[in-house]
Amino acid sequence: MNASANVGHHQHHVHQDHAAGHQHHGQHGHAAAHQGHGTGGAPQGLQITKDGYTFAPDTTRLAAGDVADYRFRILGPDGAALTSLAEVHGKKIHLIVVRRDLTGFWHVHPVEVDDGAWSVPLELAEAGEYRVFIDFQPEGGQALTLGADLAVAGDYRPRPVPEVAAVSVVDGYEVELGGELVAGRANPLALVVRRDGVPVTDLQPYLGAYGHLVALRLGDLAYLHVHPDGSPEDGVTRPGPEVAFHAEVPGPGTYRLFLDFKHAGKVRTAQFTALAE
């Protein structure tokens, strides 16, 4: 088994209501492209401009440890700020921030402030180079993921990614990842959630799903976001302890996987290091 979990003890998390989707799967596990974010083609998140849309950050630099508003606009094909966005999984824009060494992960949701500008407060405690991804869907158009860099000033100390291991532990929960990652196919992954060794059978829906999984490839930060098989409303999918996914990675390499799940009223993130063939 190549995909394995690891405790990411250095990571910091800011959780608000979460979720955008690159791949979405029905209750029988068949992968269906979620608008423009299906499997195949070029990896997502590597471009700041795509299909005529541009991620235009007003904020390109922050100071470590400060709480500051991250502001940006999305420019449309006409060069004007995009103001007409579809709501996807409860939000119009889903924003993910990662350290470039993939030892820090945040998933937050900006709000529109004025004239097509969007803003979200960020507190990044450690200096370094970061990557910001935005998931959005123009009204009547295809969903997109764009990415831009963010510098956080201060004393930067890079870290290696955690080693491959079998279980991720977060807040007393143990999450075990089973399955293999092989490029070029839809890989079945099973994540089993336990608390103090007892299977969790009452996971709570989080924006329409029992779990959300983001995968990022070390090196170029190719981005993938998938949703689990089934849904809380289908009358078939059980609320744990297993959350099943099908994920197609864009190529071989080392990946970091981040699973958001909700239990006892709180969203937590299990963190994994996985090798893809």
VOZATI-528739 format. One record per residue (C-alpha): x, y, z; residue in three letters. Coordinates in nm, 4 decimals. Each point is the difference from the previous one (the first is absolute). Example, Ala and Ser with C-alpha at 12.3 -4.5 7.8 and 13.67 -1.06 7.14 Angstrom:
residues 2
<node><east>1.2300</east><north>-0.4500</north><up>0.7800</up><r>ALA</r></node>
<node><east>0.1370</east><north>0.3440</north><up>-0.0660</up><r>SER</r></node>
//
This chain:
residues 277
<node><east>0.0000</east><north>0.0000</north><up>0.0000</up><r>MET</r></node>
<node><east>0.1560</east><north>0.3285</north><up>-0.1133</up><r>ASN</r></node>
<node><east>-0.2450</east><north>0.2496</north><up>0.1437</up><r>ALA</r></node>
<node><east>0.0560</east><north>0.0381</north><up>0.3722</up><r>SER</r></node>
<node><east>-0.0879</east><north>0.2505</north><up>0.2672</up><r>ALA</r></node>
<node><east>0.2316</east><north>0.2031</north><up>0.2171</up><r>ASN</r></node>
<node><east>-0.0491</east><north>0.2301</north><up>0.2928</up><r>VAL</r></node>
<node><east>0.0693</east><north>0.3539</north><up>-0.1212</up><r>GLY</r></node>
<node><east>0.0802</east><north>0.1479</north><up>0.3375</up><r>HIS</r></node>
<node><east>0.1423</east><north>0.3228</north><up>-0.1375</up><r>HIS</r></node>
<node><east>-0.3104</east><north>0.1009</north><up>-0.1908</up><r>GLN</r></node>
<node><east>-0.2377</east><north>0.2756</north><up>0.0897</up><r>HIS</r></node>
<node><east>-0.3653</east><north>0.0027</north><up>-0.0986</up><r>HIS</r></node>
<node><east>-0.2591</east><north>0.2696</north><up>-0.0425</up><r>VAL</r></node>
<node><east>-0.3420</east><north>-0.1546</north><up>-0.0597</up><r>HIS</r></node>
<node><east>-0.3038</east><north>0.1714</north><up>-0.1305</up><r>GLN</r></node>
<node><east>-0.2764</east><north>-0.1597</north><up>-0.2043</up><r>ASP</r></node>
<node><east>0.1819</east><north>-0.2037</north><up>-0.2620</up><r>HIS</r></node>
<node><east>-0.0114</east><north>-0.1531</north><up>-0.3361</up><r>ALA</r></node>
<node><east>0.0369</east><north>0.0306</north><up>-0.3700</up><r>ALA</r></node>
<node><east>0.0281</east><north>-0.2986</north><up>-0.2235</up><r>GLY</r></node>
<node><east>0.2226</east><north>-0.1177</north><up>-0.2743</up><r>HIS</r></node>
<node><east>-0.1322</east><north>-0.3522</north><up>-0.0217</up><r>GLN</r></node>
<node><east>-0.3384</east><north>-0.1037</north><up>0.1251</up><r>HIS</r></node>
<node><east>-0.1217</east><north>-0.3584</north><up>0.0269</up><r>HIS</r></node>
<node><east>-0.3407</east><north>-0.1570</north><up>0.0186</up><r>GLY</r></node>
<node><east>-0.1060</east><north>-0.2529</north><up>0.2573</up><r>GLN</r></node>
<node><east>0.1308</east><north>-0.2861</north><up>-0.2124</up><r>HIS</r></node>
<node><east>0.3476</east><north>0.1409</north><up>-0.0247</up><r>GLY</r></node>
<node><east>-0.0070</east><north>0.1124</north><up>-0.3640</up><r>HIS</r></node>
<node><east>0.2163</east><north>0.3032</north><up>-0.0594</up><r>ALA</r></node>
<node><east>-0.1744</east><north>0.2889</north><up>-0.1679</up><r>ALA</r></node>
<node><east>0.1659</east><north>0.3261</north><up>-0.0915</up><r>ALA</r></node>
<node><east>-0.1142</east><north>0.2867</north><up>0.2171</up><r>HIS</r></node>
<node><east>-0.0365</east><north>0.2705</north><up>-0.2628</up><r>GLN</r></node>
<node><east>0.3525</east><north>0.0745</north><up>-0.1269</up><r>GLY</r></node>
<node><east>0.1841</east><north>-0.1877</north><up>0.2729</up><r>HIS</r></node>
<node><east>-0.0171</east><north>-0.3624</north><up>-0.1066</up><r>GLY</r></node>
<node><east>0.2805</east><north>-0.2469</north><up>-0.0419</up><r>THR</r></node>
<node><east>0.2462</east><north>0.0151</north><up>-0.2836</up><r>GLY</r></node>
<node><east>0.1557</east><north>0.2965</north><up>-0.1734</up><r>GLY</r></node>
<node><east>0.2461</east><north>0.2449</north><up>0.1498</up><r>ALA</r></node>
<node><east>0.0385</east><north>0.0101</north><up>0.3799</up><r>PRO</r></node>
<node><east>-0.2118</east><north>0.2632</north><up>0.1729</up><r>GLN</r></node>
<node><east>0.1244</east><north>0.3004</north><up>0.1944</up><r>GLY</r></node>
<node><east>0.3295</east><north>0.0536</north><up>-0.1821</up><r>LEU</r></node>
<node><east>-0.1194</east><north>0.3040</north><up>-0.1946</up><r>GLN</r></node>
<node><east>-0.0903</east><north>0.3509</north><up>0.1073</up><r>ILE</r></node>
<node><east>-0.1947</east><north>0.0494</north><up>-0.3258</up><r>THR</r></node>
<node><east>-0.2170</east><north>-0.2535</north><up>-0.1803</up><r>LYS</r></node>
<node><east>-0.2882</east><north>0.0090</north><up>-0.2499</up><r>ASP</r></node>
<node><east>0.0062</east><north>0.3799</north><up>0.0067</up><r>GLY</r></node>
<node><east>-0.0302</east><north>0.0298</north><up>0.3798</up><r>TYR</r></node>
<node><east>0.2788</east><north>0.1422</north><up>0.2149</up><r>THR</r></node>
<node><east>0.0673</east><north>-0.0266</north><up>0.3730</up><r>PHE</r></node>
<node><east>0.1067</east><north>0.3542</north><up>0.0935</up><r>ALA</r></node>
<node><east>0.1177</east><north>0.0241</north><up>0.3650</up><r>PRO</r></node>
<node><east>0.0171</east><north>0.3423</north><up>0.1611</up><r>ASP</r></node>
<node><east>0.1922</east><north>-0.1682</north><up>0.2820</up><r>THR</r></node>
<node><east>0.3313</east><north>-0.1595</north><up>-0.0955</up><r>THR</r></node>
<node><east>0.1886</east><north>0.0274</north><up>0.3288</up><r>ARG</r></node>
<node><east>-0.0887</east><north>-0.0434</north><up>0.3680</up><r>LEU</r></node>
<node><east>0.1949</east><north>0.0133</north><up>0.3262</up><r>ALA</r></node>
<node><east>0.0357</east><north>-0.3206</north><up>0.2005</up><r>ALA</r></node>
<node><east>-0.2288</east><north>-0.0163</north><up>0.3024</up><r>GLY</r></node>
<node><east>-0.2206</east><north>0.2945</north><up>-0.0962</up><r>ASP</r></node>
<node><east>-0.3695</east><north>-0.0245</north><up>-0.0759</up><r>VAL</r></node>
<node><east>-0.0565</east><north>0.1764</north><up>-0.3303</up><r>ALA</r></node>
<node><east>-0.2623</east><north>0.0066</north><up>-0.2707</up><r>ASP</r></node>
<node><east>0.0915</east><north>-0.1834</north><up>-0.3180</up><r>TYR</r></node>
<node><east>-0.1644</east><north>0.1876</north><up>-0.2880</up><r>ARG</r></node>
<node><east>-0.0341</east><north>-0.0911</north><up>-0.3644</up><r>PHE</r></node>
<node><east>-0.2118</east><north>0.0295</north><up>-0.3108</up><r>ARG</r></node>
<node><east>-0.0864</east><north>-0.2377</north><up>-0.2801</up><r>ILE</r></node>
<node><east>0.0274</east><north>0.1684</north><up>-0.3382</up><r>LEU</r></node>
<node><east>-0.2220</east><north>-0.1230</north><up>-0.2794</up><r>GLY</r></node>
<node><east>0.0737</east><north>-0.0235</north><up>-0.3716</up><r>PRO</r></node>
<node><east>-0.0933</east><north>0.3678</north><up>-0.0378</up><r>ASP</r></node>
<node><east>0.2565</east><north>0.1034</north><up>0.2622</up><r>GLY</r></node>
<node><east>-0.2655</east><north>0.1089</north><up>0.2507</up><r>ALA</r></node>
<node><east>-0.0443</east><north>-0.1460</north><up>0.3476</up><r>ALA</r></node>
<node><east>-0.2283</east><north>-0.3026</north><up>-0.0073</up><r>LEU</r></node>
<node><east>-0.3068</east><north>0.0537</north><up>0.2174</up><r>THR</r></node>
<node><east>-0.2361</east><north>-0.2736</north><up>-0.1191</up><r>SER</r></node>
<node><east>0.1004</east><north>-0.3314</north><up>0.1563</up><r>LEU</r></node>
<node><east>-0.1939</east><north>-0.3211</north><up>0.0514</up><r>ALA</r></node>
<node><east>-0.0254</east><north>-0.1459</north><up>0.3488</up><r>GLU</r></node>
<node><east>0.1760</east><north>-0.3375</north><up>0.0171</up><r>VAL</r></node>
<node><east>-0.0372</east><north>-0.2129</north><up>0.3143</up><r>HIS</r></node>
<node><east>-0.1360</east><north>0.2947</north><up>0.1926</up><r>GLY</r></node>
<node><east>0.2646</east><north>0.2588</north><up>-0.0925</up><r>LYS</r></node>
<node><east>0.0887</east><north>0.2162</north><up>-0.2984</up><r>LYS</r></node>
<node><east>0.3755</east><north>-0.0215</north><up>0.0533</up><r>ILE</r></node>
<node><east>0.2021</east><north>-0.2613</north><up>0.1836</up><r>HIS</r></node>
<node><east>0.3530</east><north>0.1069</north><up>0.0881</up><r>LEU</r></node>
<node><east>0.2821</east><north>-0.2311</north><up>0.1057</up><r>ILE</r></node>
<node><east>0.3385</east><north>0.1134</north><up>0.1270</up><r>VAL</r></node>
<node><east>0.2976</east><north>-0.2348</north><up>0.0295</up><r>VAL</r></node>
<node><east>0.3639</east><north>0.0398</north><up>0.0865</up><r>ARG</r></node>
<node><east>0.2059</east><north>-0.0874</north><up>-0.3047</up><r>ARG</r></node>
<node><east>0.1657</east><north>-0.2804</north><up>0.1972</up><r>ASP</r></node>
<node><east>-0.3528</east><north>-0.1351</north><up>0.0675</up><r>LEU</r></node>
<node><east>0.0379</east><north>0.0075</north><up>0.3780</up><r>THR</r></node>
<node><east>-0.2799</east><north>0.2542</north><up>0.0508</up><r>GLY</r></node>
<node><east>-0.3601</east><north>-0.0026</north><up>-0.1265</up><r>PHE</r></node>
<node><east>-0.2981</east><north>0.2358</north><up>0.0381</up><r>TRP</r></node>
<node><east>-0.3426</east><north>-0.0099</north><up>-0.1641</up><r>HIS</r></node>
<node><east>-0.2053</east><north>0.3185</north><up>0.0370</up><r>VAL</r></node>
<node><east>-0.2715</east><north>0.1915</north><up>-0.1804</up><r>HIS</r></node>
<node><east>0.0246</east><north>0.3648</north><up>-0.1039</up><r>PRO</r></node>
<node><east>-0.2869</east><north>0.2465</north><up>-0.0144</up><r>VAL</r></node>
<node><east>-0.0656</east><north>0.2663</north><up>-0.2602</up><r>GLU</r></node>
<node><east>0.0875</east><north>0.3437</north><up>0.1341</up><r>VAL</r></node>
<node><east>-0.0354</east><north>0.2529</north><up>-0.2840</up><r>ASP</r></node>
<node><east>0.0189</east><north>0.0395</north><up>-0.3767</up><r>ASP</r></node>
<node><east>0.0753</east><north>-0.3643</north><up>-0.0612</up><r>GLY</r></node>
<node><east>0.2698</east><north>-0.0230</north><up>0.2668</up><r>ALA</r></node>
<node><east>0.0090</east><north>-0.2932</north><up>0.2435</up><r>TRP</r></node>
<node><east>0.1574</east><north>-0.0175</north><up>0.3422</up><r>SER</r></node>
<node><east>0.0747</east><north>-0.2561</north><up>0.2701</up><r>VAL</r></node>
<node><east>0.2037</east><north>0.0391</north><up>0.3212</up><r>PRO</r></node>
<node><east>0.3147</east><north>-0.2107</north><up>0.0135</up><r>LEU</r></node>
<node><east>0.2423</east><north>-0.0648</north><up>0.2835</up><r>GLU</r></node>
<node><east>0.3117</east><north>-0.1795</north><up>-0.1189</up><r>LEU</r></node>
<node><east>0.2248</east><north>-0.0496</north><up>0.2985</up><r>ALA</r></node>
<node><east>0.3100</east><north>-0.1071</north><up>-0.1887</up><r>GLU</r></node>
<node><east>0.2033</east><north>0.1735</north><up>-0.2684</up><r>ALA</r></node>
<node><east>0.0468</east><north>-0.1583</north><up>-0.3386</up><r>GLY</r></node>
<node><east>-0.1327</east><north>-0.0363</north><up>-0.3503</up><r>GLU</r></node>
<node><east>-0.3680</east><north>-0.0899</north><up>-0.0283</up><r>TYR</r></node>
<node><east>-0.2370</east><north>-0.0866</north><up>-0.2807</up><r>ARG</r></node>
<node><east>-0.3607</east><north>0.1200</north><up>-0.0129</up><r>VAL</r></node>
<node><east>-0.2640</east><north>-0.1880</north><up>-0.2012</up><r>PHE</r></node>
<node><east>-0.3496</east><north>0.1224</north><up>-0.0826</up><r>ILE</r></node>
<node><east>-0.2837</east><north>-0.2246</north><up>-0.1148</up><r>ASP</r></node>
<node><east>-0.2858</east><north>0.1837</north><up>-0.1698</up><r>PHE</r></node>
<node><east>-0.2565</east><north>-0.0290</north><up>-0.2762</up><r>GLN</r></node>
<node><east>-0.1070</east><north>0.2942</north><up>-0.2162</up><r>PRO</r></node>
<node><east>-0.3773</east><north>0.0139</north><up>-0.0302</up><r>GLU</r></node>
<node><east>-0.0929</east><north>-0.2134</north><up>-0.2990</up><r>GLY</r></node>
<node><east>0.3604</east><north>-0.1125</north><up>-0.0496</up><r>GLY</r></node>
<node><east>0.2385</east><north>-0.2750</north><up>0.1005</up><r>GLN</r></node>
<node><east>0.1617</east><north>-0.0363</north><up>0.3423</up><r>ALA</r></node>
<node><east>0.3660</east><north>0.1040</north><up>0.0218</up><r>LEU</r></node>
<node><east>0.2952</east><north>-0.0204</north><up>0.2368</up><r>THR</r></node>
<node><east>0.2627</east><north>0.2742</north><up>-0.0203</up><r>LEU</r></node>
<node><east>0.3112</east><north>0.0454</north><up>0.2134</up><r>GLY</r></node>
<node><east>0.2305</east><north>0.2820</north><up>0.1077</up><r>ALA</r></node>
<node><east>0.3002</east><north>0.0331</north><up>0.2289</up><r>ASP</r></node>
<node><east>0.0024</east><north>0.1733</north><up>0.3379</up><r>LEU</r></node>
<node><east>0.3120</east><north>0.1001</north><up>0.1942</up><r>ALA</r></node>
<node><east>-0.0002</east><north>0.0129</north><up>0.3803</up><r>VAL</r></node>
<node><east>0.2885</east><north>0.2033</north><up>0.1332</up><r>ALA</r></node>
<node><east>0.2186</east><north>-0.1186</north><up>0.2864</up><r>GLY</r></node>
<node><east>0.2514</east><north>-0.2690</north><up>0.0868</up><r>ASP</r></node>
<node><east>-0.0800</east><north>-0.2859</north><up>-0.2370</up><r>TYR</r></node>
<node><east>0.0886</east><north>-0.3534</north><up>0.1053</up><r>ARG</r></node>
<node><east>-0.0987</east><north>-0.2585</north><up>-0.2606</up><r>PRO</r></node>
<node><east>-0.1040</east><north>-0.3467</north><up>0.1164</up><r>ARG</r></node>
<node><east>-0.0214</east><north>-0.3370</north><up>-0.1701</up><r>PRO</r></node>
<node><east>-0.3421</east><north>-0.1526</north><up>-0.0424</up><r>VAL</r></node>
<node><east>-0.0894</east><north>-0.2536</north><up>0.2702</up><r>PRO</r></node>
<node><east>0.0976</east><north>-0.3564</north><up>-0.0764</up><r>GLU</r></node>
<node><east>-0.2499</east><north>-0.2528</north><up>-0.1301</up><r>VAL</r></node>
<node><east>-0.1870</east><north>-0.1724</north><up>0.2834</up><r>ALA</r></node>
<node><east>-0.3220</east><north>-0.1984</north><up>0.0416</up><r>ALA</r></node>
<node><east>-0.2098</east><north>0.2297</north><up>0.2204</up><r>VAL</r></node>
<node><east>-0.0604</east><north>0.3702</north><up>0.0485</up><r>SER</r></node>
<node><east>-0.0935</east><north>0.1192</north><up>0.3489</up><r>VAL</r></node>
<node><east>-0.1855</east><north>0.3269</north><up>0.0568</up><r>VAL</r></node>
<node><east>-0.1751</east><north>0.1088</north><up>0.3226</up><r>ASP</r></node>
<node><east>-0.0272</east><north>-0.3575</north><up>0.1250</up><r>GLY</r></node>
<node><east>-0.1323</east><north>-0.1337</north><up>-0.3290</up><r>TYR</r></node>
<node><east>0.1928</east><north>-0.2633</north><up>-0.1939</up><r>GLU</r></node>
<node><east>-0.0545</east><north>-0.0035</north><up>-0.3751</up><r>VAL</r></node>
<node><east>0.1331</east><north>-0.2944</north><up>-0.1975</up><r>GLU</r></node>
<node><east>0.0511</east><north>0.0253</north><up>-0.3751</up><r>LEU</r></node>
<node><east>-0.0205</east><north>-0.3048</north><up>-0.2230</up><r>GLY</r></node>
<node><east>0.0598</east><north>-0.0273</north><up>-0.3726</up><r>GLY</r></node>
<node><east>0.2626</east><north>0.0728</north><up>-0.2607</up><r>GLU</r></node>
<node><east>0.0645</east><north>0.3005</north><up>-0.2224</up><r>LEU</r></node>
<node><east>0.0836</east><north>-0.0836</north><up>-0.3596</up><r>VAL</r></node>
<node><east>0.0040</east><north>0.2777</north><up>-0.2587</up><r>ALA</r></node>
<node><east>-0.2398</east><north>-0.0284</north><up>-0.2901</up><r>GLY</r></node>
<node><east>-0.2849</east><north>-0.1773</north><up>0.1727</up><r>ARG</r></node>
<node><east>-0.2721</east><north>0.0653</north><up>0.2573</up><r>ALA</r></node>
<node><east>0.1463</east><north>-0.1341</north><up>0.3241</up><r>ASN</r></node>
<node><east>-0.2381</east><north>-0.1270</north><up>0.2711</up><r>PRO</r></node>
<node><east>0.1014</east><north>0.1348</north><up>0.3407</up><r>LEU</r></node>
<node><east>-0.1618</east><north>-0.0949</north><up>0.3317</up><r>ALA</r></node>
<node><east>0.0445</east><north>0.2173</north><up>0.3073</up><r>LEU</r></node>
<node><east>-0.1164</east><north>-0.1458</north><up>0.3306</up><r>VAL</r></node>
<node><east>-0.0638</east><north>0.2365</north><up>0.2915</up><r>VAL</r></node>
<node><east>0.0353</east><north>-0.1177</north><up>0.3602</up><r>ARG</r></node>
<node><east>0.0005</east><north>0.1826</north><up>0.3306</up><r>ARG</r></node>
<node><east>0.1963</east><north>-0.1551</north><up>0.2849</up><r>ASP</r></node>
<node><east>0.0004</east><north>-0.3221</north><up>-0.2004</up><r>GLY</r></node>
<node><east>-0.3788</east><north>-0.0076</north><up>-0.0428</up><r>VAL</r></node>
<node><east>-0.1423</east><north>0.0308</north><up>-0.3544</up><r>PRO</r></node>
<node><east>-0.1846</east><north>0.3290</north><up>-0.0550</up><r>VAL</r></node>
<node><east>-0.3422</east><north>-0.0782</north><up>-0.1455</up><r>THR</r></node>
<node><east>-0.1637</east><north>0.3424</north><up>0.0326</up><r>ASP</r></node>
<node><east>0.2051</east><north>0.2303</north><up>-0.2190</up><r>LEU</r></node>
<node><east>-0.1839</east><north>0.3221</north><up>-0.0768</up><r>GLN</r></node>
<node><east>-0.0611</east><north>0.1404</north><up>-0.3480</up><r>PRO</r></node>
<node><east>0.2342</east><north>0.2828</north><up>-0.0901</up><r>TYR</r></node>
<node><east>-0.1340</east><north>0.1992</north><up>-0.2945</up><r>LEU</r></node>
<node><east>-0.1734</east><north>-0.3017</north><up>-0.1442</up><r>GLY</r></node>
<node><east>0.2579</east><north>-0.2721</north><up>0.0627</up><r>ALA</r></node>
<node><east>0.1550</east><north>-0.2102</north><up>0.2770</up><r>TYR</r></node>
<node><east>0.3488</east><north>0.0935</north><up>-0.1117</up><r>GLY</r></node>
<node><east>0.1980</east><north>0.2156</north><up>-0.2411</up><r>HIS</r></node>
<node><east>0.3433</east><north>-0.0953</north><up>-0.1261</up><r>LEU</r></node>
<node><east>0.2628</east><north>0.2319</north><up>-0.1471</up><r>VAL</r></node>
<node><east>0.3176</east><north>-0.1397</north><up>-0.1582</up><r>ALA</r></node>
<node><east>0.3070</east><north>0.2072</north><up>-0.0879</up><r>LEU</r></node>
<node><east>0.3121</east><north>-0.1262</north><up>-0.1716</up><r>ARG</r></node>
<node><east>0.3314</east><north>0.0924</north><up>0.1575</up><r>LEU</r></node>
<node><east>0.2132</east><north>0.2074</north><up>-0.2342</up><r>GLY</r></node>
<node><east>-0.2463</east><north>0.1625</north><up>-0.2400</up><r>ASP</r></node>
<node><east>-0.3080</east><north>0.0036</north><up>0.2297</up><r>LEU</r></node>
<node><east>-0.2302</east><north>-0.1588</north><up>-0.2565</up><r>ALA</r></node>
<node><east>-0.3410</east><north>0.0123</north><up>0.1658</up><r>TYR</r></node>
<node><east>-0.2891</east><north>-0.2426</north><up>0.0272</up><r>LEU</r></node>
<node><east>-0.3165</east><north>0.0217</north><up>0.2096</up><r>HIS</r></node>
<node><east>-0.2403</east><north>-0.2933</north><up>0.0147</up><r>VAL</r></node>
<node><east>-0.3234</east><north>-0.0799</north><up>0.1794</up><r>HIS</r></node>
<node><east>-0.0918</east><north>-0.3392</north><up>0.1406</up><r>PRO</r></node>
<node><east>-0.2160</east><north>-0.2696</north><up>-0.1513</up><r>ASP</r></node>
<node><east>-0.3627</east><north>0.0546</north><up>0.0914</up><r>GLY</r></node>
<node><east>-0.1595</east><north>0.2793</north><up>0.2004</up><r>SER</r></node>
<node><east>-0.1783</east><north>0.0386</north><up>0.3348</up><r>PRO</r></node>
<node><east>-0.3338</east><north>0.0461</north><up>-0.1790</up><r>GLU</r></node>
<node><east>0.0053</east><north>-0.3118</north><up>-0.2169</up><r>ASP</r></node>
<node><east>-0.1358</east><north>-0.2346</north><up>0.2686</up><r>GLY</r></node>
<node><east>0.2829</east><north>-0.2468</north><up>-0.0649</up><r>VAL</r></node>
<node><east>0.3265</east><north>0.1591</north><up>0.1085</up><r>THR</r></node>
<node><east>0.0868</east><north>-0.0667</north><up>0.3623</up><r>ARG</r></node>
<node><east>0.1387</east><north>0.2809</north><up>0.2220</up><r>PRO</r></node>
<node><east>0.3258</east><north>-0.1834</north><up>0.0695</up><r>GLY</r></node>
<node><east>0.2204</east><north>-0.1504</north><up>0.1038</up><r>PRO</r></node>
<node><east>0.1160</east><north>-0.0328</north><up>-0.3639</up><r>GLU</r></node>
<node><east>0.0026</east><north>0.2850</north><up>-0.2492</up><r>VAL</r></node>
<node><east>0.0705</east><north>-0.1259</north><up>-0.3527</up><r>ALA</r></node>
<node><east>0.1462</east><north>0.1996</north><up>-0.2886</up><r>PHE</r></node>
<node><east>0.1155</east><north>-0.0496</north><up>-0.3560</up><r>HIS</r></node>
<node><east>0.2913</east><north>0.2298</north><up>-0.0853</up><r>ALA</r></node>
<node><east>0.2002</east><north>0.0334</north><up>-0.3198</up><r>GLU</r></node>
<node><east>0.3362</east><north>0.1687</north><up>0.0523</up><r>VAL</r></node>
<node><east>0.1598</east><north>0.1895</north><up>-0.2906</up><r>PRO</r></node>
<node><east>0.3263</east><north>-0.1975</north><up>0.0102</up><r>GLY</r></node>
<node><east>0.2516</east><north>-0.1836</north><up>0.2156</up><r>PRO</r></node>
<node><east>0.1680</east><north>0.1618</north><up>0.2992</up><r>GLY</r></node>
<node><east>-0.0375</east><north>0.0774</north><up>0.3692</up><r>THR</r></node>
<node><east>-0.3374</east><north>0.1415</north><up>0.1014</up><r>TYR</r></node>
<node><east>-0.1423</east><north>0.1543</north><up>0.3124</up><r>ARG</r></node>
<node><east>-0.3639</east><north>-0.0876</north><up>0.0645</up><r>LEU</r></node>
<node><east>-0.2243</east><north>0.2004</north><up>0.2322</up><r>PHE</r></node>
<node><east>-0.3319</east><north>-0.1495</north><up>0.1132</up><r>LEU</r></node>
<node><east>-0.2579</east><north>0.2285</north><up>0.1599</up><r>ASP</r></node>
<node><east>-0.2699</east><north>-0.1748</north><up>0.2042</up><r>PHE</r></node>
<node><east>-0.2536</east><north>0.1212</north><up>0.2542</up><r>LYS</r></node>
<node><east>-0.0872</east><north>-0.1651</north><up>0.3315</up><r>HIS</r></node>
<node><east>-0.1412</east><north>0.1300</north><up>0.3284</up><r>ALA</r></node>
<node><east>-0.0621</east><north>0.3354</north><up>-0.1636</up><r>GLY</r></node>
<node><east>0.3585</east><north>0.0663</north><up>-0.1055</up><r>LYS</r></node>
<node><east>0.1882</east><north>-0.0330</north><up>-0.3273</up><r>VAL</r></node>
<node><east>0.3394</east><north>-0.1674</north><up>0.0245</up><r>ARG</r></node>
<node><east>0.2684</east><north>-0.0731</north><up>-0.2566</up><r>THR</r></node>
<node><east>0.1934</east><north>-0.3245</north><up>-0.0271</up><r>ALA</r></node>
<node><east>0.3267</east><north>0.0342</north><up>-0.1915</up><r>GLN</r></node>
<node><east>0.1708</east><north>-0.2607</north><up>-0.2143</up><r>PHE</r></node>
<node><east>0.3158</east><north>-0.0532</north><up>-0.1990</up><r>THR</r></node>
<node><east>-0.0531</east><north>-0.2319</north><up>-0.2969</up><r>ALA</r></node>
<node><east>0.2162</east><north>-0.1307</north><up>-0.2830</up><r>LEU</r></node>
<node><east>-0.1492</east><north>-0.0353</north><up>-0.3476</up><r>ALA</r></node>
<node><east>0.1459</east><north>-0.2300</north><up>-0.2618</up><r>GLU</r></node>
//
